[in-house]
Amino acid sequence: MTDPGQPLLHRRDFLALSAAAASAALMPGRAFAASPTAVKLHGLSVFGELKYGADFSRFDYVNPQAPKGGTFNFQPPNWGYNQNPTTFNTLNSFALKGDAPPRMELCFDSLMTRALDEPDAVYGLLAESVTISDDRNSFDFALRPQARWHDGSKLNIEDVVFSLMLFKEKGHPDLLFPLRELESAAALDAGTLRLTFSGQQSAQTILNIVTMPIVSKNYYAAHDFDASTMAPPLGSGPYEVGRVSAGQSIEFNRLGDYWGADLPVNRGHYNFGRIRIDFYRNRQAAFEAFKKGNTTFREEFTARIWATGYDFPALDAGKVVRREFPGEKTPAMQAMAINQRRARFRDIHVRRAIDLCFDFEWMKRTLFSGSYDRSQSNFEHSDFRANGLPSPAELALLEPFRAELPPEVFGEAVIQPMSDGSGRDRKLLGQAARLLSGAGWKRSGDFLVNGKGERLSAELLANDDALTRIFLPWAENMKAIGIDASVRVVDSAQYARRQDEFDFDMILTAVNIGATPTIDSLEMLYHSHAADRPGTRNYPGTKSSAIDALVAAAGRATSRAELVTALNALDRVLRARLDWIPTYYLANHRVAYWDMFGFVEPKPDFGFPVETLWWFDRNRARKIDKA
């Protein structure tokens, strides 16, 4: 059956260090080490240690001799900003308004770019070097003089300054939040940019900012940044927008004269001459397109299809490869968000009752073909996940908020209930019914009402018919205890709008925890600041002084031990409060592709951007009539 979480990942390599940065804290025995100040650096790392020296020629996970050319037609497994994988109505990816196609970021460069075989390192792209001030509140970047826009004009410091200040004022929240403590961006001279911070930023904030896209000041002097437009914006990256059919398909064409093609950070990357994305309203149509060879790469997120659907002629003939690749070494979060902007969901007893209606064991056996493991945490399969009783260091962070927090926070870490696998566990549903009764909900006919006669309702919002097979059994269990539960499927554009505007009762989402952590990424998910800001990912509307304080503690961490302690404490609170109901996760990438590509193995540990690392193998393609 369908795994709806993975396609909902907001995994943006370009935006920030994404999930990979989080796994830096998984590496034992390493403490935060400060990068040196007052010297020019070719890269940055939270731990101050870089795998690659200043004279490196390429990353180890690429093939510098990879041939260029060919077409890669795929269905993106991840996206971010305002991007939508099923339709699009704008090519402006960096504002909140509209639905943009995934991978618009391929058209733009950033100051630095990250290495996928290191958990948190970035190396110079537009920037040749960076110098950190002694107080660590300012960063001087020497820009490469050869950087160019696609029209041949020079990319200069004014463009960088303009981009960052524009994003700080009007950018998508993914861009806006990390820039809050940026006080100024200014040119020291024609080739040197200085970014100055307030002193309140986390040590890792700069790593988010240096990977942001840089847009053209001149272009936006003549165009409205807030507008939804199908006119491709001027870019500087390795690809430019080619043929576009609004809402249906987009092509990105590789530039033969890309200014940065021979930089060490780019060698062996961006091998396909054309990257094409076709948009489908539902998963079955997308799968049929893959079977026909219209799409040539697909990551499979439907357990039932993975188990039984790959029996078509092209696979039997050896033209299609079906295999798994290791997942990234990062924490996993997939959960149902319960919107506490709706008053009825602010009562923790209601959220616990809804949780008790989720029968994972039945779903795993009946719908998932035995796949997936039950998630217990928003930091699953990492040492950020809390276990056992709180440590003394965790208690020191939690005790000031004991009166606010559920008592379960101070005991064994909360574990999700395990059902009998029947699909309607009477014991768990009985517990749920008693919780609601104790919270003041009484039966009136088939449904529960409060003292005002208002019905307890819950709508599970989806953007794909396939999700109904997961949501309907959950809703039926809720109905069995008197909740007026329903499932609504809307088109992807409406879903994105309702998600951004928090116009829902319950939605399922998955996020790779993009932090080492940076306080910015944690705030986007959990902090009170984000609760009322459209476009953030605090979907439950969480407002908790305890959570805010724990997020701040994570941002202040100066050692791995402090970081783990803060996130363990945060995990305990999130699991006890059930703002998010953890669902399930899968450890590996399930992939199918037409056998016409080359790639380096093993894949890097902290990313899987196939469209930028693989290449078209003409000999293989010729053997399967795809040359």
C-alpha positions as CSV (number, residue, x, y, z in Angstrom):
1,M,0.0,0.0,0.0
2,T,0.9,3.6,-0.3
3,D,3.5,5.3,1.8
4,P,2.3,8.9,1.6
5,G,5.1,10.3,3.7
6,Q,8.1,10.1,1.4
7,P,6.6,12.1,-1.4
8,L,5.8,14.8,1.0
9,L,9.4,15.3,2.0
10,H,10.5,18.9,2.0
11,R,14.1,17.9,1.3
12,R,15.9,20.8,-0.3
13,D,19.7,20.3,-0.8
14,F,19.8,23.8,-2.2
15,L,18.0,25.5,0.6
16,A,20.0,24.3,3.5
17,L,22.0,21.4,4.8
18,S,18.7,19.6,4.7
19,A,18.4,16.4,6.6
20,A,22.0,15.5,6.1
21,A,23.2,18.1,8.5
22,A,21.2,16.5,11.3
23,S,23.1,13.4,11.1
24,A,26.3,15.2,12.0
25,A,25.1,14.7,15.6
26,L,25.0,10.9,15.0
27,M,28.8,10.7,14.7
28,P,30.1,9.6,18.0
29,G,32.9,11.2,19.9
30,R,32.9,14.5,17.9
31,A,32.4,17.8,19.5
32,F,31.7,21.1,17.9
33,A,35.0,22.6,16.8
34,A,35.2,26.2,15.8
35,S,36.3,27.1,12.3
36,P,39.4,29.4,12.5
37,T,38.8,33.1,12.3
38,A,40.6,35.9,10.4
39,V,41.9,33.5,7.7
40,K,40.5,32.7,4.3
41,L,38.6,29.4,4.2
42,H,37.6,27.3,1.2
43,G,34.8,25.7,3.1
44,L,32.8,25.6,6.4
45,S,31.7,22.9,8.8
46,V,29.8,22.9,12.0
47,F,32.6,20.8,13.4
48,G,35.4,22.8,11.8
49,E,36.7,19.7,10.1
50,L,36.5,19.4,6.3
51,K,37.1,16.2,4.4
52,Y,38.4,18.0,1.3
53,G,41.4,20.3,1.3
54,A,41.7,23.7,-0.4
55,D,43.3,22.0,-3.4
56,F,40.6,19.3,-4.0
57,S,39.6,18.7,-7.6
58,R,36.3,17.0,-7.1
59,F,34.0,15.2,-4.7
60,D,34.7,11.5,-4.3
61,Y,31.2,10.3,-5.1
62,V,31.2,11.7,-8.7
63,N,32.6,10.5,-12.0
64,P,34.6,13.5,-13.5
65,Q,34.7,11.6,-16.8
66,A,31.0,11.1,-17.0
67,P,29.7,11.8,-20.5
68,K,27.4,14.8,-21.0
69,G,24.1,14.6,-22.8
70,G,20.9,12.5,-23.0
71,T,17.5,13.1,-21.3
72,F,16.6,12.2,-17.8
73,N,12.8,12.0,-17.3
74,F,11.8,11.4,-13.8
75,Q,9.2,12.0,-11.1
76,P,10.9,14.0,-8.3
77,P,10.7,12.2,-5.0
78,N,11.3,15.5,-3.0
79,W,10.7,19.2,-3.3
80,G,10.6,22.4,-1.2
81,Y,9.8,26.1,-1.2
82,N,6.4,26.5,-2.9
83,Q,7.0,23.6,-5.3
84,N,4.3,21.1,-6.2
85,P,5.0,17.7,-7.8
86,T,1.6,17.3,-9.5
87,T,1.0,20.7,-11.2
88,F,2.5,24.1,-11.5
89,N,1.3,27.7,-12.3
90,T,4.4,29.7,-11.7
91,L,8.1,29.5,-12.3
92,N,8.9,31.7,-9.3
93,S,9.9,29.1,-6.7
94,F,11.2,31.3,-4.0
95,A,8.0,33.3,-3.0
96,L,5.1,31.8,-1.0
97,K,2.5,32.5,-3.7
98,G,1.7,29.9,-6.4
99,D,2.8,26.4,-7.2
100,A,6.2,26.0,-8.8
101,P,7.7,22.9,-10.5
102,P,10.4,21.0,-8.5
103,R,14.0,21.6,-9.5
104,M,13.8,25.3,-10.4
105,E,16.8,25.7,-8.2
106,L,18.9,24.0,-10.8
107,C,18.8,27.3,-12.6
108,F,20.5,29.2,-9.8
109,D,23.8,29.3,-8.0
110,S,24.6,29.9,-4.3
111,L,27.5,31.2,-2.4
112,M,28.5,27.7,-1.4
113,T,27.3,24.2,-1.9
114,R,27.3,21.1,0.3
115,A,29.2,17.9,0.0
116,L,27.0,14.8,0.1
117,D,29.6,12.6,1.8
118,E,30.0,14.9,4.8
119,P,27.2,15.6,7.3
120,D,27.4,19.3,7.4
121,A,30.2,20.7,5.1
122,V,29.9,23.4,2.5
123,Y,32.4,24.5,-0.1
124,G,32.7,27.6,-2.3
125,L,30.7,28.0,-5.4
126,L,30.0,31.7,-6.2
127,A,32.3,32.4,-3.2
128,E,36.0,31.6,-3.7
129,S,36.7,31.9,0.1
130,V,35.1,33.0,3.3
131,T,36.7,34.7,6.3
132,I,35.1,34.7,9.8
133,S,35.5,37.6,12.1
134,D,36.9,37.1,15.6
135,D,33.5,37.6,17.2
136,R,31.9,35.2,14.7
137,N,29.2,37.6,13.9
138,S,30.4,38.6,10.4
139,F,31.5,36.6,7.4
140,D,33.5,38.1,4.4
141,F,33.1,36.3,1.1
142,A,35.4,36.8,-1.9
143,L,33.3,36.3,-5.0
144,R,34.6,34.6,-8.1
145,P,35.0,37.3,-10.8
146,Q,34.0,34.8,-13.6
147,A,30.5,34.3,-12.2
148,R,27.9,35.1,-14.9
149,W,24.2,35.2,-15.5
150,H,22.7,33.3,-18.4
151,D,22.5,36.4,-20.5
152,G,26.3,36.9,-20.1
153,S,26.2,39.7,-17.6
154,K,28.3,39.7,-14.5
155,L,26.9,38.3,-11.3
156,N,28.1,40.7,-8.7
157,I,27.9,41.5,-5.0
158,E,24.9,43.7,-5.5
159,D,23.0,40.6,-6.7
160,V,23.8,38.7,-3.5
161,V,22.9,41.6,-1.3
162,F,19.7,42.1,-3.1
163,S,18.7,38.4,-2.9
164,L,19.3,38.0,0.8
165,M,17.5,41.2,1.8
166,L,14.6,40.3,-0.6
167,F,14.3,36.9,0.9
168,K,14.4,38.3,4.4
169,E,11.4,40.6,3.5
170,K,9.4,38.6,1.0
171,G,10.9,35.2,0.6
172,H,9.3,31.8,1.2
173,P,9.5,30.9,4.9
174,D,12.2,28.4,4.1
175,L,14.3,31.3,3.1
176,L,13.0,34.0,5.4
177,F,13.4,32.2,8.7
178,P,17.2,31.7,8.6
179,L,17.7,35.3,7.7
180,R,16.0,36.9,10.7
181,E,19.2,37.6,12.6
182,L,21.0,38.9,9.5
183,E,21.5,42.6,10.2
184,S,23.2,43.6,7.0
185,A,24.7,42.5,3.7
186,A,27.1,44.9,2.1
187,A,30.0,45.2,-0.3
188,L,33.4,45.9,1.3
189,D,34.8,46.4,-2.2
190,A,34.1,45.2,-5.7
191,G,34.9,41.6,-4.9
192,T,34.1,41.2,-1.2
193,L,30.8,40.7,0.5
194,R,30.2,41.0,4.2
195,L,27.3,39.4,6.1
196,T,26.8,40.7,9.6
197,F,24.6,39.1,12.2
198,S,23.0,40.3,15.4
199,G,24.8,37.9,17.7
200,Q,21.6,36.0,18.4
201,Q,22.0,33.6,15.5
202,S,23.0,30.0,16.1
203,A,26.5,28.9,15.0
204,Q,25.0,26.9,12.2
205,T,22.8,29.7,10.7
206,I,25.4,30.7,8.2
207,L,25.4,27.2,6.7
208,N,21.7,27.7,5.7
209,I,22.3,31.1,4.2
210,V,25.3,30.3,2.1
211,T,23.3,27.6,0.2
212,M,20.4,29.9,-0.7
213,P,19.8,30.7,-4.4
214,I,21.0,34.0,-5.7
215,V,18.6,35.9,-8.0
216,S,19.3,38.8,-10.3
217,K,18.8,42.4,-9.0
218,N,18.4,43.8,-12.5
219,Y,15.8,41.2,-13.4
220,Y,13.7,41.9,-10.4
221,A,14.0,45.6,-11.0
222,A,11.8,45.0,-14.0
223,H,9.7,42.1,-12.6
224,D,7.5,41.7,-9.5
225,F,9.0,39.1,-7.2
226,D,5.6,38.4,-5.6
227,A,3.9,37.6,-9.0
228,S,3.0,34.2,-10.2
229,T,4.5,34.1,-13.7
230,M,5.3,31.6,-16.3
231,A,8.2,33.7,-17.6
232,P,11.5,32.0,-16.6
233,P,13.5,34.2,-14.3
234,L,17.1,35.0,-15.2
235,G,19.4,32.4,-13.7
236,S,23.1,31.6,-13.3
237,G,23.1,27.9,-12.7
238,P,24.0,24.8,-14.8
239,Y,20.5,24.6,-16.3
240,E,18.0,26.9,-17.8
241,V,14.2,26.5,-18.4
242,G,13.5,25.0,-21.8
243,R,10.1,23.9,-23.0
244,V,7.2,24.4,-20.7
245,S,3.6,23.3,-20.8
246,A,1.9,24.9,-17.8
247,G,0.8,22.3,-15.3
248,Q,1.9,19.4,-17.5
249,S,5.6,19.3,-18.2
250,I,8.8,21.3,-17.9
251,E,12.3,20.7,-19.3
252,F,15.6,22.0,-18.0
253,N,18.4,22.3,-20.6
254,R,22.0,22.1,-19.6
255,L,24.1,25.1,-20.5
256,G,27.1,24.3,-22.7
257,D,28.9,27.4,-21.5
258,Y,27.9,27.3,-17.9
259,W,30.5,29.6,-16.1
260,G,31.0,27.2,-13.2
261,A,31.2,23.9,-15.0
262,D,34.9,23.2,-14.1
263,L,34.8,24.3,-10.4
264,P,35.8,21.4,-8.1
265,V,32.3,21.5,-6.5
266,N,30.7,21.0,-9.9
267,R,33.0,18.5,-11.7
268,G,31.1,15.2,-12.4
269,H,27.7,16.9,-11.7
270,Y,25.0,18.0,-14.1
271,N,25.6,15.4,-16.7
272,F,22.2,15.2,-18.4
273,G,21.7,17.4,-21.4
274,R,18.0,17.7,-20.6
275,I,16.0,17.0,-17.4
276,R,12.3,16.6,-18.0
277,I,9.5,16.4,-15.4
278,D,6.0,15.3,-16.4
279,F,3.2,16.0,-14.0
280,Y,0.5,13.5,-13.2
281,R,-2.6,14.0,-11.0
282,N,-2.4,10.6,-9.4
283,R,0.2,7.9,-8.7
284,Q,-1.3,5.2,-10.9
285,A,-1.0,7.4,-14.0
286,A,2.6,8.2,-13.1
287,F,3.3,4.5,-12.8
288,E,1.8,3.7,-16.1
289,A,4.0,6.4,-17.8
290,F,7.0,4.7,-16.2
291,K,6.0,1.2,-17.5
292,K,5.7,2.6,-21.0
293,G,9.1,4.2,-20.8
294,N,7.9,7.8,-21.0
295,T,9.4,8.3,-17.5
296,T,12.8,6.6,-17.1
297,F,13.4,6.9,-13.3
298,R,11.0,6.4,-10.5
299,E,11.3,6.1,-6.7
300,E,8.5,3.9,-5.5
301,F,6.4,5.0,-2.5
302,T,3.5,2.5,-2.8
303,A,4.2,-0.8,-0.9
304,R,1.6,-2.7,-2.8
305,I,2.9,-1.7,-6.2
306,W,6.5,-2.4,-5.1
307,A,5.4,-5.9,-4.0
308,T,3.1,-6.9,-6.9
309,G,3.2,-4.2,-9.6
310,Y,6.6,-4.7,-11.1
311,D,5.7,-7.6,-13.4
312,F,5.4,-5.7,-16.8
313,P,7.1,-6.8,-20.0
314,A,10.0,-4.3,-19.9
315,L,11.1,-5.5,-16.5
316,D,10.8,-9.1,-17.5
317,A,12.9,-8.4,-20.5
318,G,15.7,-6.8,-18.4
319,K,15.1,-3.3,-19.8
320,V,14.0,-2.0,-16.3
321,V,16.0,-2.4,-13.1
322,R,14.3,-2.7,-9.8
323,R,16.5,-2.4,-6.7
324,E,17.0,-0.6,-3.4
325,F,19.6,2.0,-2.4
326,P,20.6,2.7,1.2
327,G,18.7,5.6,2.8
328,E,20.5,8.6,4.1
329,K,22.1,8.6,7.5
330,T,19.6,11.1,8.8
331,P,16.7,11.2,11.3
332,A,13.3,10.5,9.9
333,M,10.0,12.3,10.7
334,Q,6.7,11.2,9.3
335,A,3.6,12.2,11.3
336,M,0.0,13.3,11.2
337,A,-0.4,16.9,12.3
338,I,-3.5,17.7,14.3
339,N,-4.4,21.3,13.9
340,Q,-4.8,23.0,17.3
341,R,-5.9,26.2,15.7
342,R,-9.2,24.3,15.9
343,A,-10.3,24.5,19.5
344,R,-11.5,20.9,19.8
345,F,-8.0,19.6,19.1
346,R,-6.3,21.6,21.9
347,D,-7.3,19.0,24.4
348,I,-4.6,16.4,24.7
349,H,-7.2,13.7,25.5
350,V,-8.7,14.3,22.0
351,R,-5.4,13.9,20.4
352,R,-4.6,10.7,22.3
353,A,-8.0,9.3,21.4
354,I,-7.3,9.9,17.7
355,D,-3.9,8.3,18.1
356,L,-5.4,5.2,19.6
357,C,-7.6,4.8,16.5
358,F,-4.5,4.4,14.2
359,D,-4.0,0.6,13.8
360,F,-0.5,0.4,12.3
361,E,-0.2,-3.3,12.8
362,W,-3.3,-4.0,10.7
363,M,-2.1,-1.6,8.0
364,K,1.4,-3.2,7.9
365,R,-0.1,-6.6,7.3
366,T,-3.0,-5.7,5.1
367,L,-2.0,-2.6,3.2
368,F,1.8,-2.4,3.3
369,S,2.8,-5.9,2.4
370,G,4.8,-6.2,5.5
371,S,6.9,-3.0,4.8
372,Y,7.7,-0.2,7.1
373,D,8.3,0.2,10.8
374,R,6.2,2.1,13.3
375,S,7.6,5.6,14.1
376,Q,7.8,6.5,17.7
377,S,9.6,9.8,17.3
378,N,10.0,12.9,15.1
379,F,13.7,11.9,15.3
380,E,13.4,8.3,14.3
381,H,16.4,6.0,13.9
382,S,18.8,8.6,15.4
383,D,20.2,9.2,18.9
384,F,18.0,12.3,19.0
385,R,15.2,9.9,19.8
386,A,14.6,9.7,23.5
387,N,14.7,6.4,25.3
388,G,14.0,5.3,28.9
389,L,13.9,7.8,31.7
390,P,15.2,11.4,31.3
391,S,18.8,12.0,32.1
392,P,19.8,14.5,34.8
393,A,20.8,16.9,32.0
394,E,17.4,16.5,30.3
395,L,15.6,17.1,33.6
396,A,17.6,20.3,34.1
397,L,16.0,21.6,30.8
398,L,12.5,20.2,31.5
399,E,12.0,20.9,35.2
400,P,11.3,24.7,34.8
401,F,8.3,23.7,32.7
402,R,6.9,20.9,34.8
403,A,3.6,22.7,35.4
404,E,3.0,23.1,31.7
405,L,4.1,19.7,30.5
406,P,2.2,16.4,30.6
407,P,3.4,14.2,33.4
408,E,4.4,11.5,30.9
409,V,7.4,13.7,29.9
410,F,9.1,12.9,33.1
411,G,8.7,9.1,32.9
412,E,9.7,6.5,30.3
413,A,9.7,8.0,26.8
414,V,6.2,7.6,25.4
415,I,5.7,4.6,23.1
416,Q,2.9,4.4,20.6
417,P,0.2,1.9,21.3
418,M,0.5,-1.5,19.7
419,S,-2.8,-3.0,18.4
420,D,-3.8,-6.6,18.1
421,G,-3.7,-6.2,14.3
422,S,-7.4,-6.8,13.9
423,G,-8.1,-3.4,12.4
424,R,-10.5,-2.6,15.2
425,D,-8.8,-3.3,18.5
426,R,-11.6,-3.1,21.1
427,K,-9.2,-2.5,24.0
428,L,-7.6,0.5,22.4
429,L,-10.9,1.9,21.1
430,G,-12.3,1.5,24.6
431,Q,-9.4,3.5,26.0
432,A,-10.0,6.2,23.4
433,A,-13.8,6.4,24.2
434,R,-13.0,6.8,27.9
435,L,-10.6,9.6,27.2
436,L,-13.2,11.5,25.2
437,S,-15.8,10.9,27.9
438,G,-13.5,12.2,30.5
439,A,-12.9,15.3,28.4
440,G,-16.6,16.1,28.4
441,W,-17.7,14.6,25.1
442,K,-21.0,12.8,25.3
443,R,-22.9,10.6,22.9
444,S,-25.8,12.2,20.9
445,G,-27.0,9.6,18.5
446,D,-24.0,8.2,16.5
447,F,-21.7,11.1,17.4
448,L,-20.0,12.9,20.3
449,V,-21.0,16.4,21.2
450,N,-19.7,18.9,23.8
451,G,-21.7,21.0,26.2
452,K,-22.6,23.4,23.5
453,G,-24.0,20.6,21.3
454,E,-21.0,20.9,18.9
455,R,-20.1,17.7,17.2
456,L,-16.5,16.3,17.5
457,S,-15.5,16.2,13.9
458,A,-12.1,15.4,12.2
459,E,-11.4,15.7,8.5
460,L,-8.3,13.9,7.1
461,L,-7.1,15.9,4.1
462,A,-5.4,14.2,1.2
463,N,-4.2,15.2,-2.3
464,D,-4.2,11.7,-3.8
465,D,-6.8,9.0,-4.0
466,A,-4.2,6.5,-2.9
467,L,-4.0,8.0,0.5
468,T,-7.7,7.2,1.2
469,R,-6.7,3.5,1.7
470,I,-4.7,4.6,4.7
471,F,-7.0,7.3,5.9
472,L,-10.4,5.5,5.6
473,P,-9.6,2.7,8.2
474,W,-8.3,5.4,10.6
475,A,-11.5,7.4,10.1
476,E,-13.7,4.3,10.5
477,N,-12.1,3.6,13.9
478,M,-12.7,7.2,14.9
479,K,-16.4,6.9,13.8
480,A,-16.7,3.7,16.0
481,I,-16.0,5.8,19.1
482,G,-18.3,8.7,18.0
483,I,-16.0,11.1,16.2
484,D,-17.5,12.5,13.0
485,A,-14.5,11.5,10.9
486,S,-14.2,11.9,7.2
487,V,-11.6,11.9,4.4
488,R,-11.5,14.6,1.8
489,V,-9.4,14.4,-1.4
490,V,-8.6,17.8,-3.1
491,D,-6.5,18.7,-6.1
492,S,-2.8,19.4,-5.4
493,A,-3.2,23.2,-5.9
494,Q,-6.0,23.4,-3.3
495,Y,-4.1,21.1,-1.0
496,A,-1.0,23.2,-1.1
497,R,-3.0,26.4,-0.5
498,R,-4.9,24.8,2.5
499,Q,-1.6,23.5,3.9
500,D,0.1,26.9,3.6
501,E,-2.9,28.6,5.2
502,F,-3.4,26.0,7.9
503,D,-6.9,25.3,6.6
504,F,-7.3,21.7,7.6
505,D,-8.0,19.4,10.6
506,M,-5.4,16.7,10.0
507,I,-2.7,16.2,7.4
508,L,0.1,13.7,7.0
509,T,3.5,15.0,6.2
510,A,7.2,14.0,6.3
511,V,10.2,16.1,6.8
512,N,13.9,15.3,6.9
513,I,15.0,17.1,10.0
514,G,17.2,19.8,8.6
515,A,19.5,20.7,11.4
516,T,22.7,20.0,13.2
517,P,20.5,21.5,14.4
518,T,20.0,25.1,13.2
519,I,17.6,26.9,15.4
520,D,15.9,28.2,12.2
521,S,14.8,24.8,10.9
522,L,13.6,23.6,14.3
523,E,11.6,26.8,14.7
524,M,10.0,26.3,11.3
525,L,8.5,23.0,12.7
526,Y,7.9,23.5,16.4
527,H,8.3,27.1,17.6
528,S,5.5,29.5,18.5
529,H,6.9,32.1,16.0
530,A,5.9,29.8,13.2
531,A,2.5,28.9,14.4
532,D,0.7,31.8,12.7
533,R,3.1,32.3,9.8
534,P,1.6,31.0,6.5
535,G,3.9,28.6,4.7
536,T,5.8,27.4,7.7
537,R,5.7,23.7,8.7
538,N,4.3,24.2,12.2
539,Y,1.2,22.5,10.9
540,P,-0.2,21.6,14.4
541,G,0.0,25.3,15.4
542,T,2.1,24.4,18.4
543,K,2.6,27.2,20.9
544,S,4.5,26.1,24.0
545,S,7.0,28.0,26.1
546,A,8.7,24.7,27.0
547,I,9.1,23.7,23.3
548,D,10.4,27.2,22.5
549,A,13.0,26.9,25.3
550,L,14.1,23.5,24.1
551,V,14.5,24.6,20.6
552,A,16.6,27.5,21.9
553,A,18.7,25.1,23.9
554,A,19.4,23.0,20.8
555,G,20.4,26.2,18.9
556,R,22.8,27.1,21.8
557,A,24.5,23.6,21.9
558,T,28.3,23.8,21.8
559,S,28.9,20.1,21.9
560,R,27.4,16.9,20.6
561,A,26.3,15.9,24.1
562,E,24.5,19.2,24.6
563,L,22.8,18.8,21.2
564,V,21.6,15.3,21.9
565,T,20.4,16.3,25.4
566,A,18.3,19.2,24.1
567,L,16.8,17.1,21.3
568,N,16.1,14.1,23.6
569,A,14.2,16.5,25.9
570,L,12.3,18.0,22.9
571,D,11.5,14.5,21.7
572,R,10.0,13.6,25.0
573,V,7.8,16.6,25.0
574,L,6.6,16.2,21.4
575,R,5.8,12.5,22.0
576,A,3.8,13.2,25.2
577,R,1.9,16.2,23.7
578,L,1.0,14.4,20.4
579,D,1.0,17.6,18.4
580,W,2.2,15.2,15.8
581,I,1.2,11.5,15.7
582,P,4.2,9.5,14.4
583,T,3.2,7.0,11.8
584,Y,5.9,4.9,10.0
585,Y,9.1,5.0,8.0
586,L,11.2,3.1,5.5
587,A,15.0,2.8,5.7
588,N,15.9,2.5,2.0
589,H,15.1,4.0,-1.3
590,R,13.0,1.7,-3.5
591,V,14.0,2.6,-7.1
592,A,13.2,1.4,-10.6
593,Y,14.8,2.8,-13.7
594,W,15.2,2.0,-17.4
595,D,18.7,0.5,-17.8
596,M,20.2,3.4,-19.6
597,F,22.2,5.2,-16.9
598,G,25.6,5.1,-15.2
599,F,26.3,6.1,-11.6
600,V,29.0,5.8,-9.0
601,E,28.6,3.3,-6.1
602,P,28.2,3.4,-3.2
603,K,25.9,6.5,-3.2
604,P,26.9,9.3,-0.8
605,D,25.6,8.9,2.7
606,F,23.9,12.3,3.0
607,G,22.0,12.8,-0.3
608,F,20.5,11.0,-3.3
609,P,20.1,13.7,-6.1
610,V,20.1,11.2,-9.0
611,E,19.3,14.0,-11.6
612,T,22.6,15.7,-10.8
613,L,24.9,12.7,-10.2
614,W,23.9,10.0,-12.7
615,W,24.6,10.1,-16.4
616,F,23.2,8.9,-19.7
617,D,25.0,5.7,-20.9
618,R,24.5,5.5,-24.6
619,N,25.7,1.9,-24.9
620,R,23.2,0.7,-22.3
621,A,20.5,2.8,-23.9
622,R,21.2,1.3,-27.3
623,K,20.7,-2.2,-26.0
624,I,17.2,-1.4,-24.8
625,D,16.3,0.8,-27.8
626,K,16.5,4.0,-25.9
627,A,19.6,5.5,-27.5
